[in-house]
Amino acid sequence: MHAVEPPCSAGEGADAAHAGVPSLFARVLAADFASLPPSLRRLHDGRAIRVHHGEGEVRRGRGAGSRLCAALTRLPPEGTHAVTVEIAADERGETWTRTFGTHRMRSRLWIDRAVLRERLGLVTFAFRLDADAVGLSWHVIGARMLGIALPLRWFADVCAREFAIDGRYAFEIHAALPLVGLLVSYTGWLDVDA
């Protein structure tokens, strides 16, 4: 694989029912969806059920605050893990179940007022997505916990990036909070051609 600049700073019947409906990410990104690398377009193609397998490396923060925040959002444990991502799409959005080893982390994604939202544990995030020929960047533009708005400055060191390395889908997520430090940082790849 060639070196890449760090991308992140710091059932058939159901499929037939979805035929002709743009995927969640195609709706959010509009014309920019076509600029994504092929592996990213395949992952986000909107089929009703899709399952992808790969591998990931997870680092976690050590402090008590970090452990508490990680527990509230069900973040994966530290280590190298086999990764499975199941994406279940319906007319309202997508449910992502990410399994790292035996640890499951589930989130729900949907569009609200042209913004991608994701509920992860007790926290709901709002994201701005930037797409280009290299990949897809997720930027936090809002967060709420139990309906209460959280200060946006808390999420200045949270980033997520999807990209392709030699045609393979890859991901990188980094999340740290002020006074808490690193929550989680994980990188890896998924086979989206199977």
MARFIVEX-464713 format. One line per field, with one value per residue: residue in three letters; y, z, x of N, C-alpha, C, CB in turn; residue number from 1. Coordinates in steps of 0.1 Angstrom, whole numbers. Glycine has a CB too. Layout:
BEGIN
resn = c(ala|...) .
n_c2 = c(Y|...) .
n_c3 = c(Z|...) .
n_c1 = c(X|...) .
ca_c2 = c(Y|...) .
ca_c3 = c(Z|...) .
ca_c1 = c(X|...) .
c_c2 = c(Y|...) .
c_c3 = c(Z|...) .
c_c1 = c(X|...) .
cb_c2 = c(Y|...) .
cb_c3 = c(Z|...) .
cb_c1 = c(X|...) .
resi = c(NUM|...) .
***
This chain:
BEGIN
resn = c(met|his|ala|val|glu|pro|pro|cys|ser|ala|gly|glu|gly|ala|asp|ala|ala|his|ala|gly|val|pro|ser|leu|phe|ala|arg|val|leu|ala|ala|asp|phe|ala|ser|leu|pro|pro|ser|leu|arg|arg|leu|his|asp|gly|arg|ala|ile|arg|val|his|his|gly|glu|gly|glu|val|arg|arg|gly|arg|gly|ala|gly|ser|arg|leu|cys|ala|ala|leu|thr|arg|leu|pro|pro|glu|gly|thr|his|ala|val|thr|val|glu|ile|ala|ala|asp|glu|arg|gly|glu|thr|trp|thr|arg|thr|phe|gly|thr|his|arg|met|arg|ser|arg|leu|trp|ile|asp|arg|ala|val|leu|arg|glu|arg|leu|gly|leu|val|thr|phe|ala|phe|arg|leu|asp|ala|asp|ala|val|gly|leu|ser|trp|his|val|ile|gly|ala|arg|met|leu|gly|ile|ala|leu|pro|leu|arg|trp|phe|ala|asp|val|cys|ala|arg|glu|phe|ala|ile|asp|gly|arg|tyr|ala|phe|glu|ile|his|ala|ala|leu|pro|leu|val|gly|leu|leu|val|ser|tyr|thr|gly|trp|leu|asp|val|asp|ala) .
n_c2 = c(-12|23|52|75|107|116|111|123|149|153|-94|-100|-92|-70|-54|-49|-34|-11|-2|23|43|69|64|71|86|94|112|131|141|148|159|156|130|113|119|105|79|47|25|37|46|21|11|29|25|21|-3|-24|-42|-47|-62|-59|-70|-67|-53|-37|-12|-2|25|37|62|67|79|85|101|98|71|70|86|70|48|57|62|37|29|11|-15|-12|-24|-48|-58|-81|-68|-62|-47|-40|-27|-15|-4|17|35|57|60|48|20|13|-13|-19|-42|-50|-73|-90|-69|-48|-20|2|24|50|66|94|119|152|182|186|178|154|132|114|91|79|59|78|102|125|134|160|163|178|169|164|157|143|133|119|111|110|133|138|163|175|194|199|188|168|157|136|154|179|206|204|221|232|236|216|196|200|185|162|140|123|102|88|68|57|33|21|13|0|2|24|36|62|73|98|109|132|150|183|186|159|144|119|100|79|64|51|30|14|-11|-22|-49|-42|-54|-79) .
n_c3 = c(0|-7|8|26|33|67|72|92|113|144|28|-2|-9|8|-2|-28|-21|-16|-39|-63|-44|-32|-13|22|26|0|-2|17|8|-18|-51|-45|-37|-58|-62|-44|-36|-52|-33|-10|-20|-24|2|13|-2|2|2|17|38|47|52|64|67|85|99|129|149|182|204|237|261|294|318|345|338|310|308|318|299|276|284|284|257|247|236|218|232|240|217|191|168|152|129|124|105|104|84|85|65|63|54|70|79|89|107|124|133|149|154|174|179|204|213|210|193|188|166|155|125|107|86|93|87|65|77|88|114|143|167|195|220|249|236|210|179|155|122|97|65|44|11|-12|-39|-25|0|27|51|84|104|136|143|162|193|216|248|262|253|260|249|242|247|218|215|230|213|195|191|179|153|122|95|64|39|9|5|-18|-31|-12|14|41|75|100|132|157|190|215|245|261|292|298|280|257|244|226|199|167|140|108|84|60|41|14|-9|-8) .
n_c1 = c(8|4|18|-2|-13|-19|-53|-69|-69|-50|-316|-329|-356|-360|-340|-351|-373|-360|-351|-341|-343|-323|-293|-288|-264|-259|-280|-274|-249|-255|-246|-219|-215|-208|-182|-167|-143|-145|-147|-158|-182|-194|-197|-215|-238|-266|-281|-305|-296|-263|-232|-199|-165|-134|-105|-94|-76|-75|-72|-74|-83|-69|-77|-102|-124|-123|-128|-154|-169|-164|-178|-205|-209|-205|-180|-154|-132|-96|-71|-62|-85|-108|-131|-165|-190|-223|-248|-279|-304|-333|-364|-362|-336|-303|-291|-262|-242|-214|-189|-163|-141|-156|-171|-199|-210|-235|-252|-275|-283|-295|-312|-317|-331|-313|-289|-266|-273|-263|-270|-254|-252|-259|-256|-263|-251|-245|-234|-213|-206|-178|-169|-147|-124|-105|-117|-140|-148|-159|-174|-180|-208|-226|-239|-258|-268|-290|-310|-300|-281|-247|-215|-200|-173|-162|-158|-138|-115|-124|-126|-134|-127|-131|-116|-97|-73|-51|-74|-89|-114|-110|-107|-106|-108|-109|-111|-111|-115|-117|-100|-105|-91|-78|-104|-110|-93|-93|-84|-86|-97|-121|-135|-152|-160|-169) .
ca_c2 = c(0|35|61|85|118|113|117|129|156|148|-102|-95|-85|-57|-46|-45|-23|1|1|36|53|72|61|82|94|101|123|142|146|152|156|152|116|107|122|96|67|36|17|44|46|8|10|38|24|22|-15|-26|-48|-50|-66|-58|-75|-62|-53|-24|-10|8|30|43|70|60|86|82|109|91|58|73|91|59|39|64|60|23|28|-3|-17|-11|-36|-51|-66|-83|-58|-64|-35|-43|-14|-18|9|18|48|68|62|36|15|7|-22|-21|-52|-50|-86|-93|-57|-42|-5|4|38|53|77|99|132|162|196|185|175|140|131|101|88|69|59|89|114|127|143|166|163|183|159|169|146|145|121|111|104|117|139|141|174|177|208|200|175|169|145|136|166|191|210|204|232|228|237|203|186|205|174|150|139|110|102|75|71|45|30|11|8|-6|12|25|45|67|81|103|117|137|161|191|181|145|138|109|90|67|66|38|30|1|-13|-31|-54|-38|-61|-93) .
ca_c3 = c(0|-7|20|25|43|77|68|102|121|157|21|-16|-9|14|-12|-38|-16|-15|-53|-67|-33|-29|1|32|23|-13|0|25|0|-31|-62|-41|-35|-70|-62|-35|-41|-53|-21|-1|-25|-22|16|15|-14|6|2|30|48|42|63|59|77|84|112|135|160|190|216|246|272|307|330|350|329|297|309|320|286|268|288|280|243|243|227|218|241|234|212|177|168|140|129|115|105|98|82|81|61|61|49|80|82|90|120|122|144|147|164|176|187|209|218|200|194|178|165|145|116|100|82|99|82|56|85|92|128|148|181|200|235|253|229|196|172|142|114|84|57|32|3|-24|-45|-15|10|34|65|93|113|145|143|173|201|227|256|268|248|264|240|248|241|206|217|236|202|186|188|174|138|116|81|56|27|3|3|-28|-35|0|23|54|84|111|141|169|199|227|251|271|306|298|272|247|247|217|186|161|126|103|71|58|28|9|-22|-5) .
ca_c1 = c(0|12|17|-12|-12|-29|-65|-77|-59|-50|-325|-332|-369|-358|-333|-360|-381|-352|-346|-345|-342|-309|-288|-287|-252|-261|-290|-267|-238|-260|-237|-206|-214|-202|-167|-161|-137|-155|-149|-167|-196|-200|-200|-227|-247|-280|-288|-312|-287|-250|-222|-185|-156|-121|-97|-92|-67|-82|-65|-84|-78|-67|-83|-115|-133|-123|-135|-169|-174|-164|-189|-217|-211|-202|-168|-148|-120|-83|-65|-64|-97|-115|-142|-176|-199|-236|-255|-293|-311|-347|-368|-359|-321|-295|-286|-249|-237|-199|-184|-148|-139|-169|-178|-208|-213|-246|-257|-285|-280|-306|-310|-327|-328|-302|-278|-265|-273|-260|-272|-245|-254|-267|-253|-267|-242|-248|-222|-212|-197|-170|-165|-138|-119|-97|-125|-151|-145|-170|-170|-190|-213|-235|-240|-267|-269|-304|-317|-293|-270|-233|-207|-194|-158|-157|-156|-128|-106|-131|-127|-136|-123|-132|-107|-93|-58|-50|-88|-96|-120|-103|-113|-98|-117|-101|-120|-105|-123|-109|-99|-107|-81|-82|-115|-107|-87|-93|-81|-87|-101|-132|-136|-165|-163|-175) .
c_c2 = c(12|44|72|95|114|119|124|136|153|136|-95|-87|-71|-48|-41|-34|-10|6|15|47|56|69|73|91|101|113|134|149|152|149|152|137|109|110|112|85|56|28|24|45|32|6|17|37|23|9|-17|-32|-51|-52|-66|-63|-69|-63|-39|-24|1|12|38|52|63|66|82|89|102|78|60|77|79|49|44|62|46|22|15|-3|-15|-25|-37|-61|-69|-74|-63|-52|-40|-30|-19|-5|7|32|59|70|49|33|8|-1|-25|-31|-53|-62|-90|-81|-51|-28|-2|19|39|66|81|114|141|176|196|182|161|140|116|100|77|69|70|102|114|137|148|167|171|173|167|158|151|132|113|104|113|121|142|152|176|192|210|187|178|156|146|149|179|194|210|215|226|227|224|194|190|195|161|150|125|112|88|78|57|44|18|4|2|5|12|36|50|76|85|111|119|149|170|185|166|138|128|100|77|72|52|39|15|1|-23|-36|-51|-45|-74|-93) .
c_c3 = c(0|5|16|36|54|74|79|111|136|157|8|-16|-3|5|-23|-34|-16|-29|-57|-57|-31|-15|9|29|10|-11|7|16|-13|-42|-58|-38|-46|-70|-53|-42|-42|-41|-11|-6|-23|-7|19|4|-10|5|16|41|41|54|57|71|74|97|116|147|169|202|224|256|285|319|333|341|315|297|311|307|276|271|283|265|238|234|229|227|233|228|197|176|153|140|120|116|97|96|77|78|60|56|58|82|82|104|117|135|141|158|163|185|191|214|207|203|183|178|154|138|109|95|88|94|74|64|89|107|132|163|185|215|239|246|214|190|159|135|101|77|46|24|-9|-29|-36|-5|15|48|72|103|122|145|154|181|213|235|264|265|252|255|248|240|229|207|223|225|192|182|186|159|133|101|75|43|21|2|-6|-31|-23|9|36|62|95|119|153|177|212|232|260|285|308|291|262|252|239|204|179|146|121|89|71|43|23|-4|-20|-6) .
c_c1 = c(9|9|6|-11|-22|-42|-73|-67|-62|-61|-330|-345|-367|-350|-342|-369|-373|-347|-350|-344|-327|-306|-288|-275|-253|-271|-283|-257|-243|-250|-223|-204|-206|-187|-160|-153|-147|-157|-159|-181|-202|-204|-213|-237|-262|-287|-294|-303|-274|-241|-208|-176|-142|-113|-95|-82|-73|-72|-75|-76|-77|-74|-97|-126|-134|-130|-150|-175|-175|-175|-203|-220|-208|-190|-161|-135|-107|-79|-67|-75|-101|-127|-153|-185|-211|-243|-269|-300|-326|-351|-364|-344|-314|-291|-273|-245|-223|-195|-169|-145|-153|-177|-186|-210|-224|-249|-267|-282|-292|-303|-321|-323|-315|-289|-278|-264|-270|-262|-263|-246|-263|-265|-257|-258|-248|-235|-224|-202|-191|-165|-156|-133|-110|-106|-136|-147|-158|-166|-182|-195|-223|-235|-250|-267|-282|-311|-311|-281|-257|-225|-199|-178|-153|-153|-146|-118|-113|-131|-128|-133|-124|-124|-104|-78|-57|-64|-95|-102|-113|-109|-104|-107|-108|-111|-113|-114|-114|-111|-100|-95|-87|-94|-112|-101|-87|-91|-83|-92|-113|-131|-151|-169|-169|-190) .
cb_c2 = c(0|43|68|78|132|117|106|118|172|159|-106|-106|-93|-58|-54|-57|-26|-1|-10|36|48|87|54|76|85|91|118|136|136|167|169|160|109|113|136|90|63|26|13|59|49|-3|15|52|12|31|-27|-34|-62|-38|-80|-44|-90|-47|-60|-17|-7|2|40|33|83|59|101|86|123|89|50|84|102|52|36|78|71|17|40|-7|-30|-6|-48|-57|-59|-99|-44|-77|-23|-54|-5|-26|13|14|47|65|69|37|6|18|-34|-8|-66|-37|-83|-103|-47|-50|4|-4|48|54|75|98|133|161|206|197|185|133|135|97|85|73|60|92|116|130|136|179|149|198|147|179|139|155|124|121|100|107|151|128|187|173|212|204|171|171|144|134|165|190|223|190|238|236|249|197|183|218|173|149|145|104|108|71|78|44|27|0|-2|-15|8|28|40|75|73|111|110|140|156|206|188|141|131|101|95|59|73|30|35|-7|-18|-25|-70|-23|-62|-98) .
cb_c3 = c(12|-20|24|25|37|91|63|110|119|168|30|-25|-1|28|-17|-43|-2|-7|-63|-74|-20|-31|0|46|24|-23|8|37|-2|-31|-70|-28|-34|-83|-57|-25|-32|-64|-14|1|-41|-25|26|16|-22|-2|-2|28|53|33|69|55|76|79|109|139|156|196|212|254|273|310|328|364|328|292|321|330|280|269|303|284|236|238|230|204|248|244|218|170|175|138|126|119|98|105|71|93|47|74|46|93|95|81|128|120|146|148|161|182|199|220|223|199|193|182|162|152|107|108|66|115|93|48|97|86|135|144|185|195|242|268|230|194|169|143|111|83|52|37|-3|-20|-57|-8|21|34|64|100|105|160|129|168|207|221|266|283|254|279|234|247|251|194|226|244|196|192|200|180|132|118|79|53|31|-12|17|-25|-45|8|25|52|90|106|146|164|201|226|258|270|315|292|280|243|243|214|186|164|122|111|61|61|28|8|-29|8) .
cb_c1 = c(-9|9|30|-27|-14|-24|-74|-85|-61|-55|-337|-333|-379|-351|-321|-368|-386|-340|-351|-358|-349|-307|-274|-285|-239|-267|-302|-260|-228|-263|-236|-203|-228|-208|-165|-171|-124|-150|-136|-162|-195|-189|-189|-222|-244|-286|-279|-324|-293|-244|-226|-182|-155|-121|-83|-105|-52|-95|-53|-92|-86|-52|-83|-117|-129|-108|-130|-171|-165|-150|-189|-217|-203|-214|-158|-144|-120|-73|-70|-51|-109|-120|-137|-184|-193|-244|-248|-300|-305|-355|-382|-366|-319|-282|-296|-238|-246|-191|-191|-142|-130|-168|-167|-222|-200|-259|-245|-300|-268|-319|-311|-327|-328|-300|-277|-253|-286|-245|-287|-230|-241|-265|-237|-282|-229|-256|-217|-206|-205|-159|-177|-127|-111|-87|-117|-164|-136|-175|-167|-186|-219|-249|-226|-282|-257|-303|-330|-289|-273|-226|-197|-197|-154|-168|-170|-121|-96|-146|-114|-150|-109|-147|-94|-99|-51|-40|-87|-86|-135|-88|-126|-86|-129|-88|-133|-90|-135|-114|-110|-120|-70|-70|-129|-120|-73|-105|-67|-97|-90|-146|-133|-166|-150|-170) .
resi = c(1|2|3|4|5|6|7|8|9|10|11|12|13|14|15|16|17|18|19|20|21|22|23|24|25|26|27|28|29|30|31|32|33|34|35|36|37|38|39|40|41|42|43|44|45|46|47|48|49|50|51|52|53|54|55|56|57|58|59|60|61|62|63|64|65|66|67|68|69|70|71|72|73|74|75|76|77|78|79|80|81|82|83|84|85|86|87|88|89|90|91|92|93|94|95|96|97|98|99|100|101|102|103|104|105|106|107|108|109|110|111|112|113|114|115|116|117|118|119|120|121|122|123|124|125|126|127|128|129|130|131|132|133|134|135|136|137|138|139|140|141|142|143|144|145|146|147|148|149|150|151|152|153|154|155|156|157|158|159|160|161|162|163|164|165|166|167|168|169|170|171|172|173|174|175|176|177|178|179|180|181|182|183|184|185|186|187|188|189|190|191|192|193|194) .
***
